[in-house]
Amino acid sequence: MHAFTLSGPEPSAIPVLIAVPHAGRYYPGSLLERMRNPGFAALRLEDRYVDLLAESVAAATGATLLIANAPRAMLDLNRAADDIDWDMFGCGARPDVGSYTPGRRARSGLGLIPRRLPGIGELWKRRHDEQDLSARIAGIHAPYHESLAEALAALRDRWGAALLLDMHSMPPLALRGGQAPPEFVLGDRFGASCQGSLVGSAFSYFAEMRRGAAHNRPYAGGYVLERHAAPGEGLHALQLEIDRSSYLDSRLTEPGKGFAAMTHLLIGLVRRLAGEVSALGRLREPPGWAEAAE
């Protein structure tokens, strides 16, 4: 199984790329053997079946689709390659692998290789090998992000602007102030990753559909948006978190009765955003136009 798959019509049908970095379910035996509670931990780490939602949406809309098949337990594609907790490894860190100082995510247990989860604790029976880490970065992380950057740039070059919709799932959020928790959280890194009109259009759509959505809290977007978004260059990016209980069964393990409705809802969202991005692209000045005019 390839670490990820990239698909879509040629030429592209709409200026939208849907990416799913956390839905991988292909666990090598060597990885499962190292995990303390492989069944439960793997389920908690996955954005369960978001890839199936994305596949249906892409098929209906013509969006470009990038799906990670490698599981998050092996490598988290929404983390920087140097966001590593070196205490997980048997020897001292090698300078060519990454940083010696783990970031906030790694310190919390959710770095490039996840270390622990709330309610579960440590995920691994023993320390990892640095050679395995280097191979995963070179064979999974680097080519995934290179492919994402190239596909997004190709959409921008064809349409004048492009949108990356980075799809995730979240556990149901808690009630606040007696109000029902939102089913969706849209993250744009507090305005840094996306044109405001696109965010506004997405919220208008959810309001029309009578579905609750929150903005940036508790999920504002991670490394994928930080690396690939450049609104000034026509590259926009949104992170979309979806409440798992909205499309999975009561155990949050298999597609539930809300799966078809969620697919239909997301198809409408992508079509709405595709029209907005296309309009933004028509407004952008083509690269080099001013110099040619002079």
NUBAVEX-653513 format. One line per 4 residues: number of its first residue (from 0); their letters; for each residue z, x, y of C-alpha. Coordinates in nm, 3 decimals. Layout:
NUM) A) Z,X,Y  ...
***
This chain:
0) MHAF) 0.000,0.000,0.000  -0.097,0.135,0.342  0.190,0.175,0.590  0.022,-0.078,0.823
4) TLSG) -0.293,-0.288,0.852  -0.507,-0.345,1.160  -0.758,-0.629,1.159  -0.957,-0.848,1.393
8) PEPS) -1.309,-0.962,1.478  -1.566,-0.723,1.619  -1.634,-0.770,1.900  -1.291,-0.904,1.991
12) AIPV) -1.265,-1.278,2.047  -0.968,-1.276,2.287  -0.784,-1.002,2.481  -0.462,-1.035,2.276
16) LIAV) -0.317,-0.803,2.011  -0.032,-0.940,1.796  0.189,-0.669,1.643  0.461,-0.718,1.381
20) PHAG) 0.658,-0.393,1.332  0.957,-0.524,1.133  0.819,-0.753,0.860  0.736,-0.490,0.598
24) RYYP) 0.849,-0.589,0.247  0.709,-0.305,0.033  1.010,-0.104,-0.084  0.950,0.209,-0.294
28) GSLL) 1.188,0.241,-0.587  1.324,0.566,-0.447  1.425,0.386,-0.128  1.593,0.096,-0.309
32) ERMR) 1.782,0.340,-0.529  1.937,0.501,-0.220  2.051,0.171,-0.064  2.403,0.036,-0.121
36) NPGF) 2.311,-0.334,-0.114  1.931,-0.334,-0.120  1.873,-0.709,-0.152  2.110,-0.819,0.122
40) AALR) 2.056,-0.524,0.356  1.678,-0.541,0.333  1.681,-0.911,0.415  1.897,-0.850,0.721
44) LEDR) 1.673,-0.572,0.848  1.345,-0.761,0.809  1.189,-0.998,1.059  1.145,-1.227,0.762
48) YVDL) 0.789,-1.358,0.719  0.694,-1.313,1.084  0.383,-1.144,0.945  0.280,-1.473,0.779
52) LAES) 0.319,-1.654,1.112  0.116,-1.384,1.287  -0.160,-1.392,1.023  -0.204,-1.766,1.066
56) VAAA) -0.205,-1.740,1.445  -0.456,-1.454,1.445  -0.686,-1.639,1.205  -0.686,-1.946,1.431
60) TGAT) -0.723,-1.767,1.764  -0.922,-1.452,1.691  -0.643,-1.223,1.808  -0.635,-0.864,1.688
64) LLIA) -0.353,-0.817,1.436  -0.139,-0.512,1.354  0.116,-0.557,1.075  0.354,-0.292,0.943
68) NAPR) 0.382,-0.296,0.564  0.637,-0.015,0.554  0.986,-0.168,0.572  1.222,-0.115,0.863
72) AMLD) 1.472,0.039,0.618  1.226,0.326,0.575  1.143,0.367,0.945  1.188,0.153,1.256
76) LNRA) 0.862,0.143,1.449  1.036,-0.002,1.753  1.233,0.321,1.804  1.130,0.654,1.952
80) ADDI) 1.061,0.930,1.699  1.360,1.129,1.827  1.613,0.841,1.827  1.787,0.981,1.520
84) DWDM) 2.147,0.989,1.399  2.159,1.343,1.260  2.484,1.276,1.075  2.266,1.092,0.821
88) FGCG) 2.110,1.422,0.714  2.244,1.697,0.494  2.166,1.996,0.715  2.144,2.072,1.084
92) ARPD) 1.857,1.914,1.272  1.531,2.104,1.302  1.390,2.125,1.657  1.042,2.014,1.545
96) VGSY) 1.174,1.685,1.404  1.345,1.537,1.707  1.638,1.525,1.943  1.986,1.652,1.856
100) TPGR) 2.144,1.377,2.065  2.106,1.025,1.923  2.032,0.744,2.166  2.231,0.424,2.213
104) RARS) 2.048,0.244,1.934  2.105,0.527,1.688  2.473,0.545,1.780  2.505,0.174,1.707
108) GLGL) 2.352,0.226,1.362  1.997,0.107,1.439  1.803,0.423,1.514  1.473,0.545,1.374
112) IPRR) 1.624,0.513,1.026  1.886,0.235,1.030  2.230,0.352,0.920  2.462,0.051,0.925
116) LPGI) 2.467,-0.325,0.988  2.748,-0.556,1.106  2.912,-0.725,0.809  2.758,-0.477,0.564
120) GELW) 2.857,-0.135,0.691  2.682,0.179,0.572  2.339,0.113,0.420  2.297,0.433,0.220
124) KRRH) 2.468,0.591,-0.079  2.400,0.949,0.032  2.249,1.155,0.309  1.876,1.170,0.375
128) DEQD) 1.641,1.468,0.352  1.481,1.602,0.667  1.152,1.655,0.483  1.140,1.281,0.411
132) LSAR) 1.200,1.208,0.780  0.922,1.444,0.892  0.680,1.287,0.643  0.763,0.935,0.758
136) IAGI) 0.714,1.025,1.124  0.380,1.193,1.053  0.258,0.937,0.801  0.387,0.609,0.947
140) HAPY) 0.526,0.628,1.301  0.262,0.846,1.466  -0.048,0.675,1.320  0.094,0.326,1.380
144) HESL) 0.142,0.390,1.750  -0.188,0.575,1.782  -0.369,0.278,1.626  -0.183,0.035,1.850
148) AEAL) -0.271,0.233,2.162  -0.637,0.261,2.066  -0.673,-0.107,1.978  -0.502,-0.218,2.298
152) AALR) -0.717,0.013,2.510  -1.032,-0.119,2.342  -0.933,-0.476,2.430  -0.865,-0.375,2.790
156) DRWG) -1.197,-0.194,2.816  -1.383,-0.504,2.691  -1.191,-0.772,2.883  -1.057,-0.589,3.188
160) AALL) -0.698,-0.657,3.074  -0.515,-0.686,2.743  -0.187,-0.832,2.618  0.030,-0.696,2.338
164) LDMH) 0.249,-0.967,2.186  0.515,-0.785,1.984  0.657,-1.046,1.746  1.008,-1.040,1.600
168) SMPP) 1.264,-1.281,1.460  1.630,-1.318,1.552  1.935,-1.481,1.396  2.030,-1.813,1.558
172) LALR) 2.199,-1.754,1.892  2.541,-1.896,1.976  2.607,-2.196,2.198  2.683,-2.109,2.560
176) GGQA) 2.833,-2.351,2.806  2.776,-2.640,2.569  2.399,-2.595,2.585  2.175,-2.559,2.283
180) PPEF) 2.076,-2.196,2.223  1.712,-2.101,2.289  1.466,-2.080,2.000  1.275,-1.800,2.170
184) VLGD) 1.353,-1.495,2.381  1.073,-1.342,2.587  1.125,-0.978,2.679  0.931,-0.790,2.945
188) RFGA) 1.179,-0.507,3.010  1.295,-0.694,3.320  0.949,-0.715,3.473  0.830,-0.364,3.386
192) SCQG) 0.595,-0.440,3.097  0.400,-0.747,3.200  0.244,-0.931,3.493  0.485,-1.200,3.611
196) SLVG) 0.218,-1.470,3.591  0.189,-1.421,3.215  0.564,-1.458,3.167  0.563,-1.766,3.386
200) SAFS) 0.278,-1.917,3.188  0.463,-1.859,2.861  0.777,-2.028,2.992  0.574,-2.319,3.125
204) YFAE) 0.419,-2.362,2.782  0.757,-2.366,2.605  0.885,-2.617,2.860  0.584,-2.843,2.801
208) MRRG) 0.650,-2.823,2.426  1.020,-2.899,2.487  1.131,-2.577,2.321  1.409,-2.367,2.469
212) AAHN) 1.333,-2.009,2.574  1.537,-1.732,2.738  1.425,-1.431,2.940  1.525,-1.074,2.847
216) RPYA) 1.872,-1.166,2.722  1.977,-1.065,2.469  1.642,-0.897,2.389  1.447,-0.731,2.671
220) GGYV) 1.202,-0.532,2.461  1.224,-0.192,2.295  1.027,0.126,2.241  0.698,-0.050,2.165
224) LERH) 0.689,-0.207,2.511  0.820,0.107,2.677  0.545,0.318,2.523  0.243,0.089,2.539
228) AAPG) 0.282,-0.131,2.846  0.109,-0.025,3.168  0.049,-0.340,3.377  -0.106,-0.139,3.660
232) EGLH) -0.372,-0.022,3.415  -0.436,-0.368,3.272  -0.213,-0.318,2.964  0.048,-0.594,2.947
236) ALQL) 0.313,-0.636,2.678  0.562,-0.906,2.583  0.824,-0.907,2.309  0.871,-1.246,2.146
240) EIDR) 1.186,-1.316,1.943  1.180,-1.631,1.729  1.487,-1.805,1.586  1.462,-1.764,1.208
244) SSYL) 1.613,-2.105,1.145  1.313,-2.262,1.323  1.066,-2.163,1.052  1.270,-2.050,0.746
248) DSRL) 1.478,-2.251,0.499  1.854,-2.302,0.527  1.921,-1.967,0.354  1.683,-1.789,0.596
252) TEPG) 1.498,-1.635,0.303  1.177,-1.836,0.251  0.936,-2.038,0.469  1.093,-2.375,0.551
256) KGFA) 0.978,-2.714,0.667  0.940,-2.589,1.024  0.690,-2.317,0.931  0.373,-2.520,0.995
260) AMTH) 0.504,-2.655,1.325  0.597,-2.304,1.439  0.249,-2.177,1.350  0.090,-2.458,1.553
264) LLIG) 0.320,-2.385,1.848  0.237,-2.014,1.849  -0.136,-2.081,1.825  -0.109,-2.281,2.145
268) LVRR) 0.091,-2.007,2.314  -0.159,-1.735,2.226  -0.452,-1.946,2.342  -0.275,-2.015,2.673
272) LAGE) -0.194,-1.648,2.728  -0.543,-1.536,2.625  -0.692,-1.746,2.903  -0.448,-1.601,3.156
276) VSAL) -0.517,-1.242,3.049  -0.891,-1.298,3.062  -0.855,-1.427,3.418  -0.650,-1.121,3.514
280) GRLR) -0.919,-0.899,3.368  -1.188,-1.059,3.581  -0.982,-0.986,3.891  -0.936,-0.617,3.813
284) EPPG) -1.161,-0.369,3.987  -1.365,-0.185,3.721  -1.264,0.183,3.683  -1.469,0.405,3.909
288) WAEA) -1.617,0.116,4.105  -1.493,0.233,4.442  -1.627,0.586,4.390  -1.967,0.449,4.280
292) AE) -1.985,0.223,4.584  -1.926,0.516,4.815
***
